[in-house]
């Protein structure tokens, strides 16, 4: 059987960047499995990688993709535990393919009747949200929590996690339709981040400051929202999507860093504040047991009805450019998925 993958061959538009090529999967390491892929998920990090803005990405040409659903068709060593099982897997690149390799510690077995798009939403987005709310720091009952990109995959997951933990949530998004959607998702307050008046509105609502801010944009939003933090609060940074809107290389990076402002450790100590960075690729690399626990806990919460993934749109894999454009233009709500 011919194995194929969508390679990023140039840092350009989605119509020009992708090329179908035959795929040669390397020999499996002792802790790895090979999966015949039925569907893969899209994440904003894929957009950054396609534009050449993601430092973790391999050299060109490479296959992007962090999560797949499919059947294990090959395992390394004598253990056949996973062979023939339908799994949700974290792939750390290589997911945009008919066959993908994953570590056994990054697998969760899923029933045949679980929709692949729903399962994919649980992988990167919900595992990130679980790590952000339970492990990197703890969201507590009655905490005031601000969530950037509130209608996106991670934003929806964070809101559901925070509601499960009995916190109050404030959602930020960029259009009226997304604001309306967020209200249906149970956010307590919703504002548009395109109008910086939201800062004053939140200060009026919570004069003592908020407890947690989940920021996926970086840039000036980081600096602005640091001003909203109260004593004993946390800023959690898990993305830098504002960088994708800036043209240029080194100087654009410098501009984004400049916009974020200066964080002085002694000032953090005096106000008992924390700034926490999250990179799930590094967790996968250096704390695989932590990633495995996140995925397992997320799936249990899903089965119990606590977590309800929202699927934005499902594309055929051959229409990858349409999916990327939807995500890049911030037109999507929830998870974007491609199926074979």
Residue pairs with C-beta under 8 A, 6 or more apart in sequence:
2 22
3 22
3 23
3 24
3 25
3 97
3 98
3 99
4 20
4 21
4 22
4 23
4 97
4 98
5 20
5 21
5 23
5 63
5 94
5 96
5 97
5 98
6 18
6 19
6 20
6 63
6 64
6 96
6 97
6 317
6 320
7 18
7 19
7 20
7 21
7 61
7 62
7 63
8 17
8 18
8 49
8 50
8 60
8 61
8 62
8 63
8 64
9 17
9 18
9 19
9 60
9 61
10 16
10 17
10 60
11 17
11 50
11 51
11 52
11 60
12 50
13 321
14 50
14 320
14 321
14 324
14 325
14 328
15 321
17 50
18 320
18 321
19 61
21 61
23 63
23 97
23 98
23 99
25 34
25 99
25 101
26 101
28 34
28 74
28 75
28 76
28 101
29 76
30 76
30 77
31 76
31 103
31 104
31 105
32 75
32 76
32 101
32 102
32 103
32 104
33 72
33 74
33 75
33 76
33 82
33 87
33 89
33 101
33 102
33 103
33 104
33 107
34 72
34 73
34 74
34 75
34 99
34 100
34 101
35 68
35 70
35 71
35 72
35 73
35 87
35 89
35 99
35 100
35 101
35 102
36 70
36 71
36 73
36 98
36 99
37 68
37 69
37 70
37 95
37 97
37 98
37 99
37 100
37 340
38 68
38 69
38 70
38 71
38 116
38 339
38 340
39 68
39 69
39 70
39 116
39 117
39 120
39 314
39 337
39 338
39 339
39 340
40 65
40 67
40 68
40 69
40 95
40 96
40 97
40 100
40 120
40 317
40 337
40 338
41 65
41 66
41 67
41 68
41 95
41 120
41 121
41 123
41 124
41 335
41 336
41 337
41 338
42 323
42 324
42 327
42 335
42 336
42 337
42 338
43 66
43 67
43 124
43 125
43 153
44 152
44 216
44 239
44 241
44 244
44 327
45 54
45 56
45 66
45 239
46 64
46 65
46 66
46 324
46 327
47 241
47 244
47 324
47 327
47 328
48 54
48 240
48 241
48 243
48 244
49 56
49 57
49 62
49 64
50 64
50 324
51 244
53 243
53 244
56 279
56 281
57 64
57 93
58 93
62 93
63 93
63 94
63 95
63 96
63 97
64 93
64 95
64 96
65 91
65 93
65 94
65 95
65 96
65 97
65 100
66 90
66 91
66 92
66 93
66 95
66 123
66 124
66 281
67 88
67 89
67 90
67 91
67 95
67 120
67 123
67 124
68 88
68 89
68 91
68 95
68 100
68 102
68 120
69 86
69 87
69 88
69 89
69 110
69 116
69 119
69 120
70 86
70 87
70 89
70 100
71 84
71 85
71 86
71 87
72 82
72 83
72 84
72 85
72 87
72 107
73 83
73 99
74 83
75 81
75 82
75 83
75 104
81 104
82 104
82 107
82 109
85 107
85 109
86 109
86 110
86 111
86 112
87 102
87 107
87 108
87 109
87 110
88 107
88 108
88 110
88 119
88 120
88 122
88 123
88 295
88 299
89 100
89 102
89 106
89 107
89 108
89 123
90 102
90 103
90 106
90 123
90 124
90 127
90 284
90 291
90 295
91 100
91 101
91 102
91 106
92 102
92 106
92 281
92 284
92 285
94 100
94 101
96 317
96 320
96 338
98 340
103 284
103 288
105 288
105 289
105 291
105 292
106 284
106 288
106 291
106 292
106 295
108 295
108 296
108 299
110 119
110 299
116 337
116 339
117 309
117 311
117 314
117 335
117 337
117 339
118 302
118 309
118 311
120 335
120 337
121 153
121 157
121 309
121 310
121 311
121 334
121 335
121 337
122 295
122 298
122 299
122 302
122 307
122 309
123 295
124 153
124 280
125 153
125 154
125 156
125 157
125 309
125 335
126 157
126 161
126 298
126 302
126 307
126 309
127 280
127 291
127 294
127 295
127 298
128 154
128 157
128 238
128 278
128 280
129 154
129 157
129 158
129 160
129 161
129 298
130 157
130 161
130 294
130 297
130 298
130 301
131 278
131 280
131 283
131 290
131 294
132 158
132 161
132 214
132 236
132 238
132 278
133 139
133 158
133 161
133 162
133 165
134 161
134 297
135 290
135 294
136 236
136 276
136 278
137 212
137 234
137 236
137 274
137 276
139 145
139 161
139 162
139 165
139 167
139 211
139 212
140 165
140 167
140 211
141 165
141 166
141 167
142 166
142 167
142 168
143 162
143 165
143 167
143 168
143 211
143 212
144 167
144 168
144 170
144 206
144 209
144 210
144 211
144 212
145 158
145 162
145 167
145 168
145 169
145 170
145 210
145 211
145 212
145 213
145 214
146 169
146 170
146 172
146 202
146 210
146 212
146 213
146 214
146 225
146 228
147 155
147 158
147 159
147 162
147 169
147 170
147 171
147 172
147 187
147 214
148 155
148 172
148 193
148 213
148 214
148 215
148 216
148 217
148 221
148 225
149 155
149 172
149 173
149 216
149 217
149 239
149 241
150 156
150 159
150 171
150 172
150 173
150 178
150 182
150 187
150 190
151 171
151 173
151 178
151 181
151 182
151 333
151 334
152 216
152 332
152 333
152 334
153 310
153 312
153 334
153 335
153 336
154 214
154 216
154 238
154 239
155 171
155 173
155 214
155 216
156 185
156 309
156 310
156 334
157 307
157 309
158 169
158 214
159 169
159 171
159 182
159 185
159 186
159 187
160 185
160 306
160 307
160 308
161 307
162 169
163 169
163 186
164 301
164 306
164 307
167 211
167 212
168 188
168 189
169 186
169 187
169 188
169 189
170 187
170 188
170 189
170 190
170 191
170 202
170 210
171 179
171 182
171 185
171 187
171 189
171 190
171 191
172 190
172 191
172 192
172 193
172 198
173 179
173 182
173 190
173 192
173 193
174 192
174 193
174 194
174 330
175 192
176 192
178 333
179 190
179 191
179 192
181 333
182 190
183 190
185 310
189 202
189 205
191 198
191 201
191 202
192 198
193 217
193 221
196 224
199 224
199 225
199 227
199 228
202 210
202 228
203 228
206 228
206 230
208 230
208 231
209 228
209 229
209 230
209 231
209 233
210 228
210 229
210 230
210 233
211 230
211 232
211 233
211 234
212 233
212 234
212 236
213 225
213 226
213 228
213 229
213 233
213 234
213 235
213 236
214 236
214 238
215 221
215 222
215 225
215 235
215 236
215 237
215 238
215 239
216 237
216 238
216 239
216 240
216 241
217 239
217 240
217 241
217 242
218 237
218 239
218 240
218 241
218 242
218 243
218 256
218 260
219 240
219 242
219 243
219 256
219 259
219 260
220 242
220 259
220 260
221 242
222 235
222 237
222 259
222 260
222 261
223 259
223 260
223 261
225 235
226 235
226 261
226 263
229 235
229 271
229 273
231 271
231 272
231 273
232 272
232 273
233 272
233 273
233 274
234 273
234 274
234 275
234 276
235 273
235 274
235 275
235 276
236 276
236 277
236 278
237 275
237 276
237 277
237 278
238 277
238 278
238 279
240 256
242 256
242 259
243 252
243 253
243 256
244 328
246 252
246 255
246 256
248 255
263 275
267 273
268 274
268 275
280 291
283 290
283 291
283 294
284 291
298 307
301 307
302 308
302 309
309 334
309 335
310 333
310 334
310 335
311 334
311 335
311 337
312 326
312 332
312 333
312 334
312 335
312 336
313 323
313 326
313 332
313 336
313 337
314 336
314 337
314 338
314 339
315 322
315 323
315 336
315 337
315 338
315 339
316 338
316 339
316 340
317 338
317 339
317 340
319 338
320 338
323 336
323 338
325 331
326 332
326 336
327 336
